[in-house]
Amino acid sequence: MQLHISHSMRSITISCSNGFTDLMKIKVAARHISYRTVFHTVLILAFLLPFVFILTAVVTLEGVNKCSSIDCLGRRLGPKLLGRGDDSERYLTDFYTILNQVHSEDVPNDLKLPENFKQLVSDMKNNKYTAKKFALILKGMMERSEREIRESTFQELMNKHFAATSIPKGIHCLSLRLTDEYSSNAHARKQLPSPELLPLLSDNSYHHFILFTDNILAASVVVSSAVRSSLRPEKIVFHVITDKKTYAGMHSWFALNPISPSIVEVKGVHQFDWLTRDNVPVLEAVENHDGVRNYYHGNHVAGANLSVTSPRLFASKLQARSPKYISLLNHLRIYLPELFPNLDKVVFLDDDIVIQRDLSPLWDIDLGGKVNGAVETCKGEDSWVMGKRFKIYFNFSHPLVAKNLDPEECAWAFGMNIFDLRAWRKTNIRETYHSWVKENLKSNLTLWKLGTLPPALIAFRGYVHPIDPSWHMLGLGYQNNTSIESVKKAAVIHYNGQSKPWLEIGYEHLRPFWSKYVNYSNDFVKNCHISE
């Protein structure tokens, strides 16, 4: 930019050095002008010119290629000199306002929504949408996508529920083949344990494990992992209790696959003279109650408002509807003192656990006169697995629950428990359990929904001795992000949840901790095509 003053002092010209036309030309009238006036004028222009230069540079950087006139430059620089923003900011502010308006409005039912983004762009080219209509179309498309995602999520949960409650073909095959072997092979029918070892079944100097299951493969893993992890396997006695239909196959497996030096006893519920309907009337009530049958075997979606139900809540409700919760085997744990009248202390195990460490120190734990040594599930870093209090299991809007229970009371876990049967026999735990189960049936299952743990939480109140959480790690059947390092350190890992390790929906990175105890070389296992 150049400043030129004529020799006659009659004119002052401001021009660009890059070939643009004159930016400013000042002509002075033909009268005497003092040098002081000229000096002041030049001084003022020298002060203003740097600002004009800077603004011109800003306009150029913003994309103005040529601006060869004062009129053009004025249109570009005027709003900036006056402190106003460009139009894009104003348009964006207006669009935000329209979006806020549309947020509180419903999308019209007759509004035609594009199927995809490509169609949306095409429709925008062919139709002159108002900003509000465009916002409504955008909202409609997003709401439709959200509905489809929710429906897909709930359908996935339903499919997972059906997969979890079904029996895999290989496990069903194993049970059938072993049952057939029981009828045709005398070795499969041999007495368990052998007659000379029968006294050890009630010898309290041994470590007695109790397992209720109708899953032969799972039972084999529990027993095998316990024996292989024990420092003194010769002191282990397993009492495997199964139902009548599985008894022959279960007996065949352990008769043909002994785990010496440990001892295994297999009994069916039909072999317990004490276990009659007269002695356990609550079981008959549970199995025959119409509300129970409808709840566990009926339409799992009926009555569920999927539009307001979260997927996690729906998943937990589905898990609570597993038919296993009304099976006889699931309720037998409350009758341990009667089923084993000669035993003093036992460890109860679920069939979806794996033992990774010697458990003999459990018998040395002083329960302080309590009945149940269990891991509490309200304390731990993982709030999803270890954040369980009574309010999770019970309906505290029911007056009976609200009156008798504390919603913040800590829950504990079934699956690996050390029971003092001598102390248990001195309590009314069984009667309390029966009483609350009957109350729940009378209220049409409005006190709680989930299986046998809620009434046990009530029945064992005041009789639970917390043990170190490292003895029993939970959540491997419903949490994918379980810490592998924590799994390796736990004495017992529990695949509680739907994703059992013997199912296809089991978590691949957690399955090896279970599958390494499966005898894949066994002929029955191979013939049923059970593989890693």
C-alpha positions in Angstrom: 0.0 0.0 0.0 1.4 3.4 -1.0 0.8 7.1 0.0 1.5 9.7 -2.7 1.3 13.5 -2.2 1.5 15.7 -5.3 4.1 18.5 -5.7 1.4 21.1 -5.6 0.0 19.7 -2.4 -3.4 19.7 -4.1 -4.0 15.9 -3.9 -3.2 12.8 -1.7 -3.6 9.4 -3.3 -3.7 6.0 -1.5 -3.1 3.0 -3.8 -2.3 -0.8 -3.5 1.2 -2.0 -4.5 -0.2 -5.2 -6.2 -1.8 -3.5 -9.1 -5.3 -2.8 -7.6 -6.9 0.6 -8.4 -6.7 3.5 -6.1 -8.2 2.8 -2.8 -8.6 6.5 -1.7 -8.0 9.8 -3.4 -8.3 13.1 -1.6 -8.3 16.4 -3.6 -7.7 19.6 -1.8 -9.5 22.8 -2.7 -7.4 25.5 -4.4 -6.7 27.5 -1.3 -3.8 27.9 1.0 -3.2 24.9 3.4 -0.7 25.2 6.1 2.1 22.6 6.5 0.8 21.9 10.0 -2.6 20.8 8.6 -0.9 18.5 6.1 1.3 17.1 8.9 -1.7 16.3 11.0 -3.5 14.7 8.1 -0.6 12.4 7.3 -0.2 11.5 10.9 -3.8 10.4 11.2 -3.6 8.4 8.0 -0.4 6.7 9.2 -2.3 5.6 12.3 -5.3 4.2 10.3 -3.5 2.5 7.5 -2.1 -0.5 9.5 -5.7 -1.4 10.6 -6.9 -1.2 7.0 -4.1 -3.5 6.0 -4.8 -6.1 8.7 -8.6 -6.2 7.9 -7.8 -6.6 4.2 -5.5 -9.5 5.0 -8.2 -11.2 7.2 -10.7 -10.9 4.3 -8.2 -12.4 1.9 -7.5 -15.3 4.3 -11.2 -16.0 4.6 -11.4 -16.6 0.9 -11.8 -13.3 -0.9 -9.7 -13.7 -4.0 -10.2 -10.2 -5.5 -11.8 -7.1 -4.1 -10.8 -4.3 -6.4 -13.2 -1.7 -5.3 -14.0 0.4 -2.2 -17.6 -0.9 -2.5 -16.5 -4.6 -2.4 -14.1 -4.0 0.4 -16.8 -2.1 2.3 -19.2 -5.0 2.0 -16.5 -7.4 3.3 -15.0 -5.2 6.0 -18.1 -3.3 7.1 -19.7 -6.0 9.3 -16.3 -6.7 11.0 -15.7 -3.0 11.7 -19.2 -2.8 13.2 -18.6 -5.9 15.3 -21.2 -8.2 13.6 -20.6 -11.9 12.8 -21.2 -13.6 9.4 -24.5 -15.1 8.3 -23.5 -18.7 9.0 -23.4 -18.1 12.7 -26.8 -16.5 12.6 -28.2 -19.5 10.6 -26.7 -22.0 13.1 -28.3 -20.1 16.0 -31.6 -20.1 14.2 -31.3 -23.9 13.6 -30.6 -24.6 17.2 -33.7 -22.7 18.1 -35.8 -24.8 15.7 -34.3 -28.0 17.1 -35.3 -27.0 20.6 -38.8 -26.4 19.4 -39.0 -29.8 17.6 -37.6 -31.6 20.7 -40.9 -31.1 22.5 -43.1 -32.0 19.5 -44.2 -35.4 18.3 -43.3 -36.5 14.8 -46.5 -36.5 12.7 -47.7 -40.0 11.8 -48.2 -39.1 8.2 -44.7 -37.7 7.8 -42.8 -39.7 5.2 -39.3 -40.6 6.4 -36.4 -41.5 4.1 -35.1 -45.0 4.5 -31.5 -44.0 4.6 -29.1 -41.1 4.4 -28.7 -41.3 0.6 -32.5 -40.9 0.2 -32.5 -38.0 2.7 -30.0 -36.1 0.6 -31.9 -36.9 -2.6 -35.2 -35.7 -1.0 -33.5 -32.5 0.1 -32.4 -31.8 -3.5 -35.9 -32.4 -4.9 -38.0 -30.8 -2.2 -37.6 -27.4 -0.6 -37.9 -28.4 3.0 -38.3 -25.7 5.7 -35.8 -25.9 8.5 -38.5 -27.2 10.8 -39.6 -29.9 8.5 -36.1 -31.0 8.1 -35.6 -31.1 11.9 -38.8 -33.2 12.2 -37.6 -35.7 9.6 -34.2 -35.9 11.3 -35.9 -36.6 14.6 -38.3 -39.2 13.1 -35.3 -41.1 11.5 -33.4 -41.1 14.8 -36.4 -42.3 16.8 -37.0 -45.1 14.3 -33.4 -46.2 14.5 -33.6 -46.2 18.4 -36.8 -48.4 18.3 -35.2 -50.9 15.9 -32.0 -51.1 18.1 -34.1 -51.7 21.2 -36.2 -54.3 19.5 -33.1 -56.1 18.3 -31.5 -55.9 21.7 -34.6 -57.4 23.4 -34.8 -60.1 20.8 -31.2 -61.0 21.3 -31.9 -61.3 25.1 -34.8 -63.6 24.4 -32.8 -65.8 22.2 -30.0 -65.9 24.8 -32.6 -66.9 27.5 -33.9 -69.8 25.4 -30.3 -70.9 24.6 -29.5 -70.8 28.3 -32.5 -72.8 29.4 -32.1 -75.5 26.7 -30.0 -78.6 27.0 -27.1 -78.8 24.4 -27.3 -81.8 22.1 -23.9 -83.1 23.3 -24.9 -83.1 27.0 -28.3 -84.7 26.2 -26.5 -87.4 24.2 -24.0 -88.0 27.0 -26.8 -88.6 29.5 -28.7 -91.0 27.1 -25.6 -93.0 26.3 -24.5 -93.4 29.9 -28.0 -94.4 30.9 -28.0 -97.1 28.3 -24.5 -98.2 29.5 -26.0 -98.5 33.0 -28.5 -101.0 31.8 -26.1 -103.1 29.8 -22.7 -102.9 31.6 -22.3 -104.3 35.1 -19.2 -102.1 35.7 -21.4 -99.1 35.2 -23.7 -100.3 38.0 -21.1 -101.1 40.5 -21.7 -99.8 44.0 -20.4 -96.3 44.7 -18.4 -96.2 46.8 -17.3 -99.8 47.3 -18.7 -101.5 50.5 -15.5 -101.1 52.5 -15.5 -97.3 52.0 -19.2 -96.8 53.1 -18.2 -95.8 56.7 -16.3 -92.9 55.3 -19.5 -91.3 54.0 -20.3 -90.2 57.5 -16.7 -89.8 58.9 -16.4 -86.2 60.0 -12.6 -86.3 59.8 -13.0 -86.2 56.0 -13.9 -83.2 53.9 -17.4 -83.6 52.6 -18.6 -81.7 49.5 -22.3 -81.6 48.5 -23.4 -81.2 44.9 -26.9 -81.1 43.6 -27.1 -81.4 39.8 -28.6 -83.1 36.8 -25.7 -82.1 34.5 -23.3 -85.0 34.2 -20.6 -83.0 32.3 -20.7 -80.1 34.8 -20.6 -82.5 37.7 -17.5 -84.2 36.3 -15.7 -80.8 36.1 -16.6 -79.8 39.7 -15.3 -83.1 41.1 -12.3 -83.3 38.8 -11.2 -79.7 39.6 -11.7 -80.3 43.4 -9.5 -83.4 43.3 -6.8 -81.9 41.1 -6.6 -78.7 43.2 -6.5 -80.5 46.6 -3.4 -81.0 48.6 -4.9 -84.0 50.2 -7.3 -85.6 47.7 -7.5 -88.8 49.8 -9.5 -86.8 52.4 -12.2 -85.7 49.9 -15.7 -87.2 49.9 -18.2 -86.0 47.2 -21.9 -86.5 47.7 -23.5 -86.0 44.3 -27.3 -85.8 44.4 -29.3 -85.9 41.2 -32.9 -86.5 40.0 -34.4 -89.8 39.1 -34.1 -89.5 35.3 -30.4 -88.6 35.5 -29.4 -91.0 38.2 -28.4 -94.0 36.0 -26.2 -91.8 33.7 -24.6 -90.0 36.6 -23.8 -93.3 38.4 -22.4 -94.7 35.2 -20.0 -91.8 34.7 -18.4 -91.9 38.1 -18.4 -95.8 38.2 -16.5 -95.9 34.9 -14.3 -92.8 35.6 -13.2 -93.2 39.3 -11.3 -90.3 40.9 -9.2 -92.3 43.3 -8.0 -91.6 46.0 -11.1 -89.4 46.5 -14.5 -90.9 47.2 -17.8 -90.2 45.2 -21.3 -91.2 46.3 -24.1 -90.8 43.8 -27.7 -90.7 45.0 -31.0 -89.9 43.4 -33.7 -88.0 45.2 -35.9 -91.0 45.0 -33.4 -92.9 47.2 -34.0 -90.6 50.2 -36.7 -92.1 52.4 -37.1 -88.9 54.3 -37.7 -86.8 51.2 -41.5 -87.2 50.8 -44.2 -84.7 49.9 -45.4 -84.9 53.5 -42.1 -83.7 54.8 -41.6 -81.0 52.2 -45.1 -79.8 51.3 -43.8 -76.4 50.1 -42.2 -78.1 47.1 -45.4 -79.5 45.9 -47.1 -76.1 46.4 -44.3 -74.5 44.3 -44.6 -77.0 41.5 -48.4 -77.0 41.3 -49.1 -73.3 41.9 -50.7 -71.8 38.7 -49.0 -68.5 39.1 -45.6 -70.2 39.4 -46.2 -72.3 36.2 -47.3 -69.3 34.3 -44.4 -67.2 35.5 -41.7 -69.7 34.7 -43.2 -71.4 31.6 -45.6 -68.8 30.2 -45.0 -65.8 27.8 -41.9 -64.0 29.1 -42.7 -60.8 27.2 -46.4 -60.5 28.3 -46.9 -57.7 30.7 -43.4 -56.2 30.1 -43.4 -52.6 28.9 -40.4 -52.8 26.7 -40.5 -49.1 25.8 -39.6 -48.1 29.4 -37.7 -51.3 30.5 -33.9 -51.2 30.2 -32.2 -54.1 28.5 -30.2 -54.9 31.7 -33.5 -55.0 33.8 -35.2 -57.2 31.2 -32.2 -59.5 31.2 -32.3 -59.9 34.9 -36.1 -60.6 34.8 -35.5 -63.3 32.1 -32.8 -64.9 34.3 -35.3 -65.0 37.2 -37.7 -67.0 35.0 -35.3 -69.9 34.5 -37.3 -73.1 35.2 -34.4 -74.4 37.4 -35.7 -72.1 40.1 -38.7 -74.3 40.7 -36.9 -77.6 40.4 -36.7 -80.0 43.3 -32.8 -80.1 43.2 -32.7 -76.3 43.6 -34.7 -76.4 46.8 -32.9 -79.4 48.4 -30.1 -77.2 49.8 -32.4 -76.0 52.5 -32.7 -79.7 53.8 -29.0 -80.4 54.2 -29.2 -81.2 57.9 -31.9 -83.8 57.3 -30.3 -85.3 54.2 -27.0 -85.8 55.9 -27.9 -86.3 59.6 -24.4 -87.7 60.5 -22.3 -84.9 59.1 -21.2 -81.9 61.1 -19.6 -79.6 58.5 -19.9 -79.6 54.7 -19.1 -77.4 51.7 -22.0 -76.9 49.4 -21.2 -76.4 45.7 -23.2 -75.4 42.6 -22.6 -77.3 39.4 -21.4 -74.2 37.5 -18.2 -73.7 39.5 -14.6 -74.6 39.1 -12.2 -75.2 42.0 -8.7 -73.8 41.5 -7.2 -74.0 44.9 -7.1 -76.4 47.9 -10.3 -75.9 49.9 -9.4 -77.8 53.0 -8.7 -74.5 55.0 -12.5 -73.8 54.8 -13.0 -76.5 57.5 -10.7 -74.6 59.8 -12.7 -71.4 59.6 -14.3 -70.5 62.9 -17.9 -69.5 62.0 -18.4 -68.2 65.5 -21.5 -70.2 66.1 -23.0 -69.1 62.8 -24.4 -71.5 60.2 -23.4 -70.3 56.8 -19.9 -69.2 55.8 -20.4 -67.2 52.6 -19.0 -64.4 50.5 -20.9 -61.2 50.8 -22.0 -59.6 47.5 -22.3 -56.0 48.5 -18.6 -55.1 48.7 -16.2 -55.0 45.9 -14.8 -53.0 43.0 -17.3 -54.5 40.5 -20.6 -52.9 41.4 -22.6 -55.0 38.9 -21.4 -58.3 40.4 -20.6 -57.2 44.0 -23.3 -54.5 44.5 -26.1 -56.8 45.7 -28.3 -55.7 48.6 -31.7 -56.8 49.7 -33.3 -54.0 47.6 -32.1 -55.9 44.5 -34.0 -59.1 45.3 -37.2 -57.9 47.1 -40.2 -55.8 46.3 -40.0 -53.1 49.0 -43.3 -51.6 47.9 -45.0 -54.6 49.5 -45.9 -53.8 53.1 -44.8 -57.2 54.4 -41.3 -56.8 52.9 -41.0 -53.1 53.9 -42.0 -54.0 57.5 -39.6 -56.9 58.0 -36.5 -56.2 55.9 -33.9 -53.6 55.4 -33.3 -52.6 51.7 -29.6 -51.8 52.4 -28.8 -55.1 54.1 -25.9 -56.9 52.4 -26.7 -60.0 50.4 -24.4 -63.1 50.1 -23.8 -65.8 47.5 -25.0 -69.3 47.1 -22.7 -71.6 45.1 -19.7 -72.1 47.5 -20.8 -72.2 51.1 -19.3 -73.8 54.3 -22.2 -75.0 56.4 -22.1 -75.9 60.1 -24.8 -78.5 60.2 -24.7 -78.9 64.0 -25.4 -75.2 64.5 -28.0 -75.4 61.7 -30.0 -78.1 63.5 -30.5 -75.8 66.5 -32.2 -73.1 64.4 -35.6 -72.6 62.7 -34.0 -71.8 59.3 -36.0 -74.3 57.4 -39.3 -73.2 59.0 -38.6 -69.6 58.2 -37.8 -70.5 54.6 -41.0 -72.4 54.2 -43.0 -69.6 55.8 -41.7 -66.9 53.4 -42.1 -69.1 50.3 -45.7 -69.7 51.2 -46.3 -66.0 51.8 -44.8 -65.3 48.4 -47.1 -67.8 46.8 -50.1 -66.3 48.6 -49.2 -62.9 47.2 -48.9 -64.3 43.7 -45.1 -63.9 43.6 -45.1 -60.2 44.5 -42.6 -60.4 47.3 -39.7 -61.5 45.0 -39.2 -63.2 41.7 -35.8 -64.8 41.7 -35.6 -68.5 42.8 -34.4 -69.8 46.1 -31.9 -67.1 47.1 -34.4 -64.5 48.4 -36.1 -66.8 50.9 -32.7 -68.1 51.9 -31.5 -64.5 52.5 -34.4 -64.1 55.0 -34.0 -67.5 56.6 -30.3 -67.2 57.2 -30.5 -63.6 58.6 -28.3 -63.5 61.7 -26.7 -66.9 60.8 -24.2 -65.8 58.1 -20.4 -65.5 58.7 -18.7 -63.5 56.0 -15.6 -65.2 54.5 -12.9 -63.6 52.3 -14.1 -62.8 48.7 -11.0 -64.6 47.3 -12.7 -67.9 48.2 -15.6 -67.4 45.7 -15.5 -65.2 42.6 -18.9 -64.7 40.9 -20.2 -63.3 37.6 -18.4 -65.3 35.0 -21.7 -66.3 33.4 -23.1 -62.8 32.8 -20.2 -60.4 32.7 -17.9 -60.3 29.6 -15.3 -57.9 31.1 -14.3 -60.1 34.0 -10.7 -59.6 35.0 -8.6 -62.6 33.9 -6.0 -61.8 36.6 -8.8 -61.9 39.3 -10.1 -65.2 37.9 -6.6 -66.8 38.2 -6.3 -65.8 41.8 -9.8 -67.0 43.0 -10.1 -70.3 44.8 -13.5 -71.0 43.3 -14.8 -69.3 40.1 -18.6 -69.3 39.6 -20.2 -69.1 36.1 -23.5 -67.9 37.6 -25.6 -66.3 34.9 -26.9 -67.4 31.5 -23.5 -67.8 29.7 -22.5 -71.2 31.1 -19.2 -72.5 29.8 -20.8 -75.6 28.3 -23.1 -73.5 26.1 -22.3 -71.8 22.8 -23.2 -68.5 24.4 -20.5 -68.9 27.0 -17.7 -66.3 27.0 -14.8 -67.6 24.9 -12.0 -66.1 27.0 -13.5 -67.5 30.2 -14.3 -71.0 28.9 -10.7 -72.4 29.1 -10.8 -72.2 32.9 -13.6 -74.7 32.9 -12.9 -76.8 29.8 -9.4 -77.8 31.0 -11.1 -80.1 33.5 -13.2 -81.8 30.8 -12.0 -85.3 29.8 -12.3 -84.8 26.0 -10.5 -88.2 25.5 -13.3 -90.1 27.1 -15.2 -92.3 24.5 -18.6 -91.1 25.6 -17.6 -87.5 25.4 -16.0 -88.0 21.9 -19.0 -90.0 20.6 -21.4 -87.2 21.6 -19.2 -84.7 19.7 -18.4 -82.6 22.8 -15.3 -80.7 21.9 -13.3 -77.7 23.1 
